[in-house]
Amino acid sequence: MELIVGAKRITPSAIHRIAGGVEATLRGEALISLLDATFHGAGSIEVHGGDLDRRPLDVAAIEMTGGDTRVTLVYAGPAKTLM
């Protein structure tokens, strides 16, 4: 699975499902893109891949430890349909 933040594809260091969303470990530019989208309205956040494809997400929690940042993302509605 990947994250789509605005128009950027982001591959987290780790990503796994949790009840109601996903938890992703991010670093560097991937984290900056996600923070910009969250706090500055610089794009939407969606999950890409598998049965969660195109599902919009909202940031619920951010936990920084060492060089990694774990971000908890919760579902923000149904998956978008392709036209």
N, C-alpha and C positions, 0 to 999 in steps of 0.2 A: 504494500500500500504506500501511496505517496500523498502529500498534501498539495493542493492547489491554492496558492495565496495570491490573490489578484490574478495576474497573468503568468506567475512563476510556478514552476513545478519544483517541489521540495521533497527530497528523500531524507527522512529523519534517520538518525543513527539507530534508533529502535522505535517501533510503533506496535501497539497491541490494543485489542479491544477491551473495553471495560463496560460495565452496565451503563447504558445510555450514551456511550461515546467511545473515544479512543484516548490513549495516553501516548504521547510522542516525546522522544528525547532529541533535542535540537542543539546545534552549535553554530557559531559564526553567522554567516549571511542568512542561513535558514532561520535562525532565531530572530535576527533583525527584521527580516521580511514579515514574520508573524507578528512581532511587536508593533511594527508600523501599521499593519492591517487592523490590529486590535485597538490601539490607542490613538491612531491618526486617521482612521477610516480609509486607509490606502488599499482597499480591495476586500473581497470576500474570502472566506476560508472554506474549502471543501476537501473531502477525502476523495481519492482517486484509486480505484481498483477493487476487485472482488464484488461482493454483494452490497457494499456500502458506496459504490461508485456514484459520484456527483451529489453526495449527501452534504448539505451545508452544516457548518460547525460554528460554535461560539466558544471562546476561551473561558473556562471556569476556574482554573487555578494555574499558577506558575510557581515552580519550586526550583531554586538554583542550588546546586551542590557541585563544588569543584569546577571543572571545565564543562559540565553538562547542565542543561536546563530541561526539566521535565514539565511538559505542558499537558494539562488535562483539558480536552476538548469535548463538549457535549453536543449532541444533535440539535440542530436549530430548524428542523422541519423535514419534510419528505425529500427524497432524491429528485433532482431536476430531470425532466424528460428531454430526450433528444428530439429535435424537430426535423 
